[in-house]
């Protein structure tokens, strides 16, 4: 396998100790749901205003190594005309891009979905690279119920597509983040979540290895392993830490560049507490940190409240939340 040391350098920068990745990659539709929380209509200028707060806040480079953007935001500019990727690069933050185009329901597979986005991906990668992106993200969705979901057939389909994405990313000089999200919503037990997550990760890495994806230039974005949101026995941070690390040791090759966590429907506070508990378990074979979206953005959005006069306040909250997650990633919160 031909090695691309530049990929290793990018991955190492993204996984720097005490830093994490801001997942500001909501689709324009999802961004609209966020804006609705502060009673703003889903207009391009409102999305731009909120993203500009996230990308221009001072000193965030102390705690953030990368930012994942959406197609519209990687093409967007600040009010003074600076492209968003350039704003991040100047701060020493690596620009990234979400390249999947969302999920669709599968006929004959109730409750399961398949991720779209391979069409023209080679050409899109070339364009995104020119726009400044140096890493990318592709998400697959794994729902759990007490019957047969997830089915092996759908897992294989999604993993095949995720593997092809990773191949294309590395060929373009872009570090792939693979995100098999095991959905937190549901009443499944901690044990069921651990079993499913372990199976998904083992199948994924087997596929990546068989198809000669360079694991040293790839980052896993994983769910934390915890009971479903409506399960009567909610898991403590210590239980989450033990189950999650047990899963990783059963599933993730040591060659993988590192692991970042999604917050996955948890509250911002719970995401940070669980991250801190995992870090307190000590050194692992891989760097482990955060790649949160809602867990970082929601407090910032509430502080901003869609009002110009709250801009600096919102930037201050972003810095504070990023710092807290930085400390949690080191087990020092």
NUSETOR-676083 format. One record per residue (C-alpha): residue number from 1; residue in three letters; x, y, z. Coordinates in nm, 4 decimals. Example, Ala and Ser with C-alpha at 12.3 -4.5 7.8 and 13.67 -1.06 7.14 Angstrom:
2
@n 1&res ALA&xx 1.2300&yy -0.4500&zz 0.7800 .
@n 2&res SER&xx 1.3670&yy -0.1060&zz 0.7140 .
END
This chain:
333
@n 1&res UNK&xx 0.0000&yy 0.0000&zz 0.0000 .
@n 2&res UNK&xx 0.1370&yy 0.3403&zz -0.0974 .
@n 3&res UNK&xx 0.1747&yy 0.5623&zz 0.2077 .
@n 4&res UNK&xx 0.0693&yy 0.9271&zz 0.2050 .
@n 5&res UNK&xx 0.2528&yy 1.0908&zz 0.4924 .
@n 6&res UNK&xx 0.0592&yy 1.4144&zz 0.4368 .
@n 7&res UNK&xx -0.2561&yy 1.2318&zz 0.5466 .
@n 8&res UNK&xx -0.0784&yy 1.1300&zz 0.8666 .
@n 9&res UNK&xx 0.0233&yy 1.4897&zz 0.9347 .
@n 10&res UNK&xx -0.3348&yy 1.6131&zz 0.8898 .
@n 11&res UNK&xx -0.4740&yy 1.3363&zz 1.1112 .
@n 12&res UNK&xx -0.2166&yy 1.4125&zz 1.3800 .
@n 13&res UNK&xx -0.3094&yy 1.7820&zz 1.3726 .
@n 14&res UNK&xx -0.6789&yy 1.6954&zz 1.4102 .
@n 15&res UNK&xx -0.6028&yy 1.4648&zz 1.7035 .
@n 16&res UNK&xx -0.3688&yy 1.6996&zz 1.8907 .
@n 17&res UNK&xx -0.3926&yy 1.6512&zz 2.2696 .
@n 18&res UNK&xx -0.6498&yy 1.8766&zz 2.4337 .
@n 19&res UNK&xx -0.8184&yy 1.9689&zz 2.1074 .
@n 20&res UNK&xx -1.1330&yy 1.8485&zz 1.9308 .
@n 21&res UNK&xx -1.3348&yy 1.8969&zz 1.6149 .
@n 22&res UNK&xx -1.6429&yy 2.1181&zz 1.5842 .
@n 23&res UNK&xx -1.9013&yy 1.9436&zz 1.3660 .
@n 24&res UNK&xx -2.0695&yy 2.2488&zz 1.2121 .
@n 25&res UNK&xx -2.1836&yy 2.0400&zz 0.9163 .
@n 26&res UNK&xx -2.5596&yy 2.0514&zz 0.9515 .
@n 27&res UNK&xx -2.7465&yy 2.0546&zz 0.6246 .
@n 28&res UNK&xx -2.9274&yy 2.3778&zz 0.5482 .
@n 29&res UNK&xx -3.2499&yy 2.2065&zz 0.6561 .
@n 30&res UNK&xx -3.1095&yy 2.0957&zz 0.9919 .
@n 31&res UNK&xx -2.9530&yy 2.4389&zz 1.0419 .
@n 32&res UNK&xx -3.3028&yy 2.5766&zz 1.0041 .
@n 33&res UNK&xx -3.4236&yy 2.3620&zz 1.2937 .
@n 34&res UNK&xx -3.1450&yy 2.5067&zz 1.5070 .
@n 35&res UNK&xx -3.2373&yy 2.8617&zz 1.4075 .
@n 36&res UNK&xx -3.5999&yy 2.7896&zz 1.4938 .
@n 37&res UNK&xx -3.4870&yy 2.7503&zz 1.8565 .
@n 38&res UNK&xx -3.4200&yy 3.1252&zz 1.8594 .
@n 39&res UNK&xx -3.7214&yy 3.2082&zz 1.6399 .
@n 40&res UNK&xx -3.5216&yy 3.2935&zz 1.3279 .
@n 41&res UNK&xx -3.6386&yy 3.1932&zz 0.9800 .
@n 42&res UNK&xx -3.4208&yy 2.9524&zz 0.7835 .
@n 43&res UNK&xx -3.2621&yy 3.2062&zz 0.5498 .
@n 44&res UNK&xx -2.9059&yy 3.1992&zz 0.4090 .
@n 45&res UNK&xx -2.8147&yy 3.5220&zz 0.5869 .
@n 46&res UNK&xx -2.9209&yy 3.3819&zz 0.9268 .
@n 47&res UNK&xx -2.7250&yy 3.0602&zz 0.8714 .
@n 48&res UNK&xx -2.4272&yy 3.2706&zz 0.7656 .
@n 49&res UNK&xx -2.4491&yy 3.4890&zz 1.0759 .
@n 50&res UNK&xx -2.4487&yy 3.1942&zz 1.3137 .
@n 51&res UNK&xx -2.1685&yy 3.0146&zz 1.1317 .
@n 52&res UNK&xx -1.9623&yy 3.3327&zz 1.1303 .
@n 53&res UNK&xx -1.9880&yy 3.3422&zz 1.5113 .
@n 54&res UNK&xx -1.8621&yy 2.9832&zz 1.5258 .
@n 55&res UNK&xx -1.5735&yy 3.0359&zz 1.2851 .
@n 56&res UNK&xx -1.4455&yy 3.3794&zz 1.3892 .
@n 57&res UNK&xx -1.4522&yy 3.3618&zz 1.7704 .
@n 58&res UNK&xx -1.1110&yy 3.4490&zz 1.9135 .
@n 59&res UNK&xx -0.8824&yy 3.1872&zz 2.0691 .
@n 60&res UNK&xx -1.0910&yy 2.8821&zz 1.9756 .
@n 61&res UNK&xx -0.7801&yy 2.7414&zz 1.8082 .
@n 62&res UNK&xx -0.6559&yy 2.6664&zz 2.1613 .
@n 63&res UNK&xx -0.9253&yy 2.3999&zz 2.1923 .
@n 64&res UNK&xx -1.0428&yy 2.3192&zz 1.8366 .
@n 65&res UNK&xx -0.8243&yy 2.1450&zz 1.5799 .
@n 66&res UNK&xx -1.0778&yy 2.1245&zz 1.2972 .
@n 67&res UNK&xx -1.4222&yy 2.2301&zz 1.1805 .
@n 68&res UNK&xx -1.6475&yy 2.0191&zz 0.9587 .
@n 69&res UNK&xx -1.8498&yy 2.2334&zz 0.7185 .
@n 70&res UNK&xx -2.1443&yy 2.1761&zz 0.4871 .
@n 71&res UNK&xx -2.1399&yy 2.2386&zz 0.1122 .
@n 72&res UNK&xx -2.2998&yy 2.5813&zz 0.1459 .
@n 73&res UNK&xx -2.0763&yy 2.6980&zz 0.4320 .
@n 74&res UNK&xx -1.7445&yy 2.5954&zz 0.2733 .
@n 75&res UNK&xx -1.8421&yy 2.8277&zz -0.0131 .
@n 76&res UNK&xx -1.9514&yy 3.1087&zz 0.2190 .
@n 77&res UNK&xx -1.7774&yy 3.4288&zz 0.3282 .
@n 78&res UNK&xx -1.7609&yy 3.6496&zz 0.6334 .
@n 79&res UNK&xx -1.9131&yy 3.9967&zz 0.6152 .
@n 80&res UNK&xx -1.5727&yy 4.1352&zz 0.5153 .
@n 81&res UNK&xx -1.5456&yy 3.8936&zz 0.2228 .
@n 82&res UNK&xx -1.3055&yy 3.6328&zz 0.3661 .
@n 83&res UNK&xx -1.3902&yy 3.2724&zz 0.2688 .
@n 84&res UNK&xx -1.4831&yy 3.0645&zz 0.5730 .
@n 85&res UNK&xx -1.2088&yy 2.8041&zz 0.5059 .
@n 86&res UNK&xx -0.9471&yy 3.0818&zz 0.4983 .
@n 87&res UNK&xx -1.0713&yy 3.2167&zz 0.8326 .
@n 88&res UNK&xx -1.0111&yy 2.8760&zz 0.9883 .
@n 89&res UNK&xx -0.6787&yy 2.8081&zz 0.8174 .
@n 90&res UNK&xx -0.5331&yy 3.1387&zz 0.9344 .
@n 91&res UNK&xx -0.6266&yy 3.0426&zz 1.2919 .
@n 92&res UNK&xx -0.4529&yy 2.7068&zz 1.2540 .
@n 93&res UNK&xx -0.7817&yy 2.5152&zz 1.2425 .
@n 94&res UNK&xx -0.8131&yy 2.2507&zz 0.9697 .
@n 95&res UNK&xx -1.1179&yy 2.2947&zz 0.7399 .
@n 96&res UNK&xx -1.3253&yy 1.9832&zz 0.6755 .
@n 97&res UNK&xx -1.6330&yy 1.8951&zz 0.4718 .
@n 98&res UNK&xx -1.9299&yy 1.6603&zz 0.5050 .
@n 99&res UNK&xx -1.9649&yy 1.4780&zz 0.1731 .
@n 100&res UNK&xx -2.2516&yy 1.2353&zz 0.2219 .
@n 101&res UNK&xx -2.5876&yy 1.3676&zz 0.1082 .
@n 102&res UNK&xx -2.8037&yy 1.2209&zz 0.3821 .
@n 103&res UNK&xx -3.0014&yy 0.9007&zz 0.4214 .
@n 104&res UNK&xx -3.2974&yy 0.7377&zz 0.2530 .
@n 105&res UNK&xx -3.5332&yy 0.4697&zz 0.3755 .
@n 106&res UNK&xx -3.4876&yy 0.1246&zz 0.2284 .
@n 107&res UNK&xx -3.7808&yy -0.0684&zz 0.0880 .
@n 108&res UNK&xx -3.8474&yy -0.3947&zz 0.2724 .
@n 109&res UNK&xx -3.6195&yy -0.2962&zz 0.5635 .
@n 110&res UNK&xx -3.8419&yy -0.1291&zz 0.8189 .
@n 111&res UNK&xx -3.6670&yy 0.1355&zz 1.0260 .
@n 112&res UNK&xx -3.3386&yy 0.1178&zz 0.8346 .
@n 113&res UNK&xx -3.1767&yy 0.3708&zz 0.6028 .
@n 114&res UNK&xx -2.8897&yy 0.3887&zz 0.3562 .
@n 115&res UNK&xx -2.6516&yy 0.6813&zz 0.3132 .
@n 116&res UNK&xx -2.6305&yy 0.8569&zz -0.0241 .
@n 117&res UNK&xx -2.3478&yy 1.0583&zz -0.1789 .
@n 118&res UNK&xx -2.1057&yy 0.8541&zz -0.3899 .
@n 119&res UNK&xx -2.2224&yy 1.0123&zz -0.7166 .
@n 120&res UNK&xx -1.9521&yy 1.2424&zz -0.8587 .
@n 121&res UNK&xx -1.7595&yy 1.2179&zz -0.5321 .
@n 122&res UNK&xx -1.4201&yy 1.2169&zz -0.7051 .
@n 123&res UNK&xx -1.5005&yy 1.5472&zz -0.8731 .
@n 124&res UNK&xx -1.6480&yy 1.6924&zz -0.5543 .
@n 125&res UNK&xx -1.3377&yy 1.5961&zz -0.3571 .
@n 126&res UNK&xx -1.1189&yy 1.7779&zz -0.6086 .
@n 127&res UNK&xx -1.3342&yy 2.0905&zz -0.5757 .
@n 128&res UNK&xx -1.3451&yy 2.0734&zz -0.1961 .
@n 129&res UNK&xx -0.9666&yy 2.0322&zz -0.1836 .
@n 130&res UNK&xx -0.9311&yy 2.3485&zz -0.3925 .
@n 131&res UNK&xx -1.1671&yy 2.5250&zz -0.1508 .
@n 132&res UNK&xx -0.9390&yy 2.4309&zz 0.1387 .
@n 133&res UNK&xx -1.0830&yy 2.1078&zz 0.2832 .
@n 134&res UNK&xx -0.8237&yy 1.8652&zz 0.4159 .
@n 135&res UNK&xx -1.0511&yy 1.6152&zz 0.5851 .
@n 136&res UNK&xx -1.4032&yy 1.4868&zz 0.5234 .
@n 137&res UNK&xx -1.6870&yy 1.3051&zz 0.6966 .
@n 138&res UNK&xx -1.9349&yy 1.0361&zz 0.5907 .
@n 139&res UNK&xx -2.2094&yy 0.9213&zz 0.8289 .
@n 140&res UNK&xx -2.4094&yy 0.6013&zz 0.8314 .
@n 141&res UNK&xx -2.7069&yy 0.5552&zz 1.0624 .
@n 142&res UNK&xx -2.7598&yy 0.2409&zz 1.2703 .
@n 143&res UNK&xx -3.0985&yy 0.2149&zz 1.4380 .
@n 144&res UNK&xx -3.1631&yy -0.0423&zz 1.7116 .
@n 145&res UNK&xx -3.4829&yy -0.2201&zz 1.8039 .
@n 146&res UNK&xx -3.5476&yy -0.5375&zz 1.9990 .
@n 147&res UNK&xx -3.6145&yy -0.7407&zz 1.6847 .
@n 148&res UNK&xx -3.3736&yy -0.7765&zz 1.3932 .
@n 149&res UNK&xx -3.2671&yy -0.4151&zz 1.3446 .
@n 150&res UNK&xx -2.9985&yy -0.3521&zz 1.2384 .
@n 151&res UNK&xx -2.9932&yy -0.6251&zz 0.9746 .
@n 152&res UNK&xx -2.6640&yy -0.7549&zz 0.8425 .
@n 153&res UNK&xx -2.7713&yy -0.6842&zz 0.4844 .
@n 154&res UNK&xx -2.8169&yy -0.3117&zz 0.5479 .
@n 155&res UNK&xx -2.4982&yy -0.2905&zz 0.7524 .
@n 156&res UNK&xx -2.3040&yy -0.4466&zz 0.4639 .
@n 157&res UNK&xx -2.4585&yy -0.2046&zz 0.2148 .
@n 158&res UNK&xx -2.3764&yy 0.1023&zz 0.4223 .
@n 159&res UNK&xx -2.0266&yy -0.0187&zz 0.5066 .
@n 160&res UNK&xx -1.9474&yy -0.0864&zz 0.1395 .
@n 161&res UNK&xx -2.0398&yy 0.2721&zz 0.0559 .
@n 162&res UNK&xx -1.8464&yy 0.4111&zz 0.3517 .
@n 163&res UNK&xx -1.5400&yy 0.2114&zz 0.2479 .
@n 164&res UNK&xx -1.5566&yy 0.3441&zz -0.1081 .
@n 165&res UNK&xx -1.5837&yy 0.6984&zz 0.0289 .
@n 166&res UNK&xx -1.2703&yy 0.6429&zz 0.2399 .
@n 167&res UNK&xx -1.0783&yy 0.5157&zz -0.0626 .
@n 168&res UNK&xx -1.1771&yy 0.8191&zz -0.2701 .
@n 169&res UNK&xx -1.0956&yy 1.0615&zz 0.0096 .
@n 170&res UNK&xx -0.7446&yy 0.9291&zz 0.0559 .
@n 171&res UNK&xx -0.6862&yy 0.9302&zz -0.3191 .
@n 172&res UNK&xx -0.7756&yy 1.3014&zz -0.3148 .
@n 173&res UNK&xx -0.5322&yy 1.3781&zz -0.0319 .
@n 174&res UNK&xx -0.8147&yy 1.4182&zz 0.2186 .
@n 175&res UNK&xx -0.8321&yy 1.2408&zz 0.5558 .
@n 176&res UNK&xx -1.1595&yy 1.0447&zz 0.5835 .
@n 177&res UNK&xx -1.3612&yy 1.0445&zz 0.9025 .
@n 178&res UNK&xx -1.5919&yy 0.7413&zz 0.9089 .
@n 179&res UNK&xx -1.8975&yy 0.7888&zz 1.1287 .
@n 180&res UNK&xx -2.1115&yy 0.4806&zz 1.1956 .
@n 181&res UNK&xx -2.3624&yy 0.6387&zz 1.4333 .
@n 182&res UNK&xx -2.5505&yy 0.3972&zz 1.6561 .
@n 183&res UNK&xx -2.8625&yy 0.5973&zz 1.7346 .
@n 184&res UNK&xx -2.9222&yy 0.6803&zz 2.1010 .
@n 185&res UNK&xx -3.3007&yy 0.7114&zz 2.0665 .
@n 186&res UNK&xx -3.4865&yy 0.4015&zz 2.1789 .
@n 187&res UNK&xx -3.5361&yy 0.1774&zz 2.4800 .
@n 188&res UNK&xx -3.2495&yy -0.0652&zz 2.4130 .
@n 189&res UNK&xx -3.0225&yy -0.1683&zz 2.6968 .
@n 190&res UNK&xx -2.6569&yy -0.0835&zz 2.7465 .
@n 191&res UNK&xx -2.5750&yy -0.4450&zz 2.6650 .
@n 192&res UNK&xx -2.7622&yy -0.4280&zz 2.3325 .
@n 193&res UNK&xx -2.5904&yy -0.0997&zz 2.2431 .
@n 194&res UNK&xx -2.2502&yy -0.2535&zz 2.3168 .
@n 195&res UNK&xx -2.3243&yy -0.5641&zz 2.1137 .
@n 196&res UNK&xx -2.4459&yy -0.3670&zz 1.8114 .
@n 197&res UNK&xx -2.1644&yy -0.1099&zz 1.8245 .
@n 198&res UNK&xx -1.9015&yy -0.3843&zz 1.8493 .
@n 199&res UNK&xx -2.0476&yy -0.5695&zz 1.5524 .
@n 200&res UNK&xx -2.0714&yy -0.2552&zz 1.3380 .
@n 201&res UNK&xx -1.7139&yy -0.1490&zz 1.4100 .
@n 202&res UNK&xx -1.5746&yy -0.4977&zz 1.3506 .
@n 203&res UNK&xx -1.7534&yy -0.5218&zz 1.0154 .
@n 204&res UNK&xx -1.6425&yy -0.1710&zz 0.9175 .
@n 205&res UNK&xx -1.2737&yy -0.2203&zz 0.9911 .
@n 206&res UNK&xx -1.2725&yy -0.5609&zz 0.8242 .
@n 207&res UNK&xx -1.4036&yy -0.3936&zz 0.5088 .
@n 208&res UNK&xx -1.1567&yy -0.1055&zz 0.5306 .
@n 209&res UNK&xx -0.8641&yy -0.3455&zz 0.5684 .
@n 210&res UNK&xx -0.9800&yy -0.5777&zz 0.2895 .
@n 211&res UNK&xx -1.0111&yy -0.2799&zz 0.0553 .
@n 212&res UNK&xx -0.6665&yy -0.1437&zz 0.1447 .
@n 213&res UNK&xx -0.7739&yy 0.1797&zz 0.3101 .
@n 214&res UNK&xx -0.4777&yy 0.3209&zz 0.5026 .
@n 215&res UNK&xx -0.5956&yy 0.3138&zz 0.8641 .
@n 216&res UNK&xx -0.3100&yy 0.5395&zz 0.9749 .
@n 217&res UNK&xx -0.4673&yy 0.8131&zz 0.7635 .
@n 218&res UNK&xx -0.8262&yy 0.7578&zz 0.8816 .
@n 219&res UNK&xx -1.0237&yy 0.8722&zz 1.1873 .
@n 220&res UNK&xx -1.3189&yy 0.6918&zz 1.3441 .
@n 221&res UNK&xx -1.6072&yy 0.9070&zz 1.4642 .
@n 222&res UNK&xx -1.7985&yy 0.6881&zz 1.7039 .
@n 223&res UNK&xx -2.1016&yy 0.6921&zz 1.9248 .
@n 224&res UNK&xx -2.0451&yy 0.6469&zz 2.2951 .
@n 225&res UNK&xx -2.1897&yy 0.3169&zz 2.4134 .
@n 226&res UNK&xx -2.4879&yy 0.3859&zz 2.6385 .
@n 227&res UNK&xx -2.8413&yy 0.2655&zz 2.6968 .
@n 228&res UNK&xx -3.1189&yy 0.4008&zz 2.4763 .
@n 229&res UNK&xx -3.2685&yy 0.7357&zz 2.5639 .
@n 230&res UNK&xx -3.5935&yy 0.5847&zz 2.6952 .
@n 231&res UNK&xx -3.4445&yy 0.2826&zz 2.8712 .
@n 232&res UNK&xx -3.5413&yy 0.2674&zz 3.2388 .
@n 233&res UNK&xx -3.1801&yy 0.2057&zz 3.3431 .
@n 234&res UNK&xx -2.9752&yy 0.5033&zz 3.2271 .
@n 235&res UNK&xx -2.5997&yy 0.4534&zz 3.2283 .
@n 236&res UNK&xx -2.3597&yy 0.6432&zz 3.4511 .
@n 237&res UNK&xx -2.0477&yy 0.8066&zz 3.3034 .
@n 238&res UNK&xx -1.8341&yy 0.5253&zz 3.4480 .
@n 239&res UNK&xx -2.0554&yy 0.2601&zz 3.2858 .
@n 240&res UNK&xx -2.0404&yy 0.4471&zz 2.9549 .
@n 241&res UNK&xx -1.6617&yy 0.4680&zz 2.9770 .
@n 242&res UNK&xx -1.6182&yy 0.0983&zz 3.0504 .
@n 243&res UNK&xx -1.8582&yy -0.0199&zz 2.7790 .
@n 244&res UNK&xx -1.7190&yy 0.2197&zz 2.5183 .
@n 245&res UNK&xx -1.3540&yy 0.1332&zz 2.5739 .
@n 246&res UNK&xx -1.4352&yy -0.2384&zz 2.5905 .
@n 247&res UNK&xx -1.6006&yy -0.2027&zz 2.2500 .
@n 248&res UNK&xx -1.3037&yy -0.0173&zz 2.1014 .
@n 249&res UNK&xx -1.0545&yy -0.2745&zz 2.2270 .
@n 250&res UNK&xx -1.2643&yy -0.5484&zz 2.0653 .
@n 251&res UNK&xx -1.3093&yy -0.3655&zz 1.7352 .
@n 252&res UNK&xx -1.0650&yy -0.0881&zz 1.6434 .
@n 253&res UNK&xx -0.7182&yy -0.1785&zz 1.5095 .
@n 254&res UNK&xx -0.4317&yy 0.0021&zz 1.6775 .
@n 255&res UNK&xx -0.3233&yy 0.1342&zz 1.3354 .
@n 256&res UNK&xx -0.6272&yy 0.3646&zz 1.3202 .
@n 257&res UNK&xx -0.5104&yy 0.7272&zz 1.3512 .
@n 258&res UNK&xx -0.7564&yy 0.8041&zz 1.6292 .
@n 259&res UNK&xx -1.1131&yy 0.8238&zz 1.7536 .
@n 260&res UNK&xx -1.3450&yy 1.1203&zz 1.7998 .
@n 261&res UNK&xx -1.6881&yy 1.1107&zz 1.9624 .
@n 262&res UNK&xx -2.0194&yy 1.2414&zz 1.8394 .
@n 263&res UNK&xx -2.2589&yy 1.3660&zz 2.1054 .
@n 264&res UNK&xx -2.5430&yy 1.1728&zz 1.9456 .
@n 265&res UNK&xx -2.8575&yy 1.3097&zz 2.1045 .
@n 266&res UNK&xx -2.7110&yy 1.3503&zz 2.4522 .
@n 267&res UNK&xx -2.7374&yy 1.6820&zz 2.6318 .
@n 268&res UNK&xx -2.4274&yy 1.9011&zz 2.6131 .
@n 269&res UNK&xx -2.3617&yy 1.8396&zz 2.9825 .
@n 270&res UNK&xx -2.3906&yy 1.4631&zz 2.9595 .
@n 271&res UNK&xx -2.1695&yy 1.4446&zz 2.6493 .
@n 272&res UNK&xx -1.8940&yy 1.6325&zz 2.8308 .
@n 273&res UNK&xx -1.9280&yy 1.4256&zz 3.1506 .
@n 274&res UNK&xx -1.9071&yy 1.0992&zz 2.9576 .
@n 275&res UNK&xx -1.6058&yy 1.2224&zz 2.7604 .
@n 276&res UNK&xx -1.4336&yy 1.3136&zz 3.0859 .
@n 277&res UNK&xx -1.5050&yy 0.9687&zz 3.2341 .
@n 278&res UNK&xx -1.3611&yy 0.7964&zz 2.9260 .
@n 279&res UNK&xx -1.0449&yy 1.0085&zz 2.9389 .
@n 280&res UNK&xx -1.0023&yy 0.9316&zz 3.3087 .
@n 281&res UNK&xx -0.9634&yy 0.5647&zz 3.2172 .
@n 282&res UNK&xx -0.6105&yy 0.6502&zz 3.1075 .
@n 283&res UNK&xx -0.4003&yy 0.6224&zz 2.7951 .
@n 284&res UNK&xx -0.5371&yy 0.4114&zz 2.5099 .
@n 285&res UNK&xx -0.3827&yy 0.2737&zz 2.1885 .
@n 286&res UNK&xx -0.5372&yy 0.5641&zz 1.9952 .
@n 287&res UNK&xx -0.5783&yy 0.9368&zz 2.0601 .
@n 288&res UNK&xx -0.9402&yy 0.9935&zz 2.1678 .
@n 289&res UNK&xx -1.1186&yy 1.3293&zz 2.1655 .
@n 290&res UNK&xx -1.4479&yy 1.4953&zz 2.0679 .
@n 291&res UNK&xx -1.6233&yy 1.5986&zz 1.7471 .
@n 292&res UNK&xx -1.9409&yy 1.7518&zz 1.8850 .
@n 293&res UNK&xx -2.2140&yy 1.9438&zz 1.7067 .
@n 294&res UNK&xx -2.5183&yy 2.0062&zz 1.9223 .
@n 295&res UNK&xx -2.3151&yy 1.9718&zz 2.2435 .
@n 296&res UNK&xx -2.1110&yy 2.2775&zz 2.1431 .
@n 297&res UNK&xx -2.3525&yy 2.4737&zz 1.9259 .
@n 298&res UNK&xx -2.6654&yy 2.4665&zz 2.1413 .
@n 299&res UNK&xx -2.5237&yy 2.6754&zz 2.4302 .
@n 300&res UNK&xx -2.3783&yy 2.9206&zz 2.1767 .
@n 301&res UNK&xx -2.7076&yy 2.9486&zz 1.9929 .
@n 302&res UNK&xx -2.8962&yy 3.0171&zz 2.3161 .
@n 303&res UNK&xx -2.6473&yy 3.2863&zz 2.4160 .
@n 304&res UNK&xx -2.6728&yy 3.4527&zz 2.0748 .
@n 305&res UNK&xx -3.0547&yy 3.4328&zz 2.0582 .
@n 306&res UNK&xx -3.0392&yy 3.5686&zz 1.7036 .
@n 307&res UNK&xx -2.9500&yy 3.9185&zz 1.8220 .
@n 308&res UNK&xx -2.6584&yy 4.1230&zz 1.6928 .
@n 309&res UNK&xx -2.5894&yy 4.2704&zz 2.0364 .
@n 310&res UNK&xx -2.5301&yy 3.9179&zz 2.1725 .
@n 311&res UNK&xx -2.2594&yy 3.8274&zz 1.9203 .
@n 312&res UNK&xx -1.9617&yy 3.8710&zz 2.1508 .
@n 313&res UNK&xx -2.1449&yy 3.6976&zz 2.4353 .
@n 314&res UNK&xx -2.2084&yy 3.3985&zz 2.2087 .
@n 315&res UNK&xx -1.8428&yy 3.3880&zz 2.1055 .
@n 316&res UNK&xx -1.7471&yy 3.3852&zz 2.4720 .
@n 317&res UNK&xx -1.9770&yy 3.0900&zz 2.5366 .
@n 318&res UNK&xx -1.8225&yy 2.9052&zz 2.2410 .
@n 319&res UNK&xx -1.4777&yy 2.9538&zz 2.3910 .
@n 320&res UNK&xx -1.5961&yy 2.8372&zz 2.7335 .
@n 321&res UNK&xx -1.7739&yy 2.5264&zz 2.6015 .
@n 322&res UNK&xx -1.4775&yy 2.4370&zz 2.3794 .
@n 323&res UNK&xx -1.2420&yy 2.4740&zz 2.6752 .
@n 324&res UNK&xx -1.4597&yy 2.2516&zz 2.8957 .
@n 325&res UNK&xx -1.4646&yy 1.9782&zz 2.6303 .
@n 326&res UNK&xx -1.0895&yy 2.0179&zz 2.5877 .
@n 327&res UNK&xx -1.0433&yy 1.9598&zz 2.9606 .
@n 328&res UNK&xx -1.2834&yy 1.6654&zz 2.9468 .
@n 329&res UNK&xx -1.0859&yy 1.5087&zz 2.6616 .
@n 330&res UNK&xx -0.7871&yy 1.5075&zz 2.8980 .
@n 331&res UNK&xx -0.9893&yy 1.3801&zz 3.1942 .
@n 332&res UNK&xx -0.9322&yy 1.7078&zz 3.3772 .
@n 333&res UNK&xx -1.2804&yy 1.8587&zz 3.3937 .
END
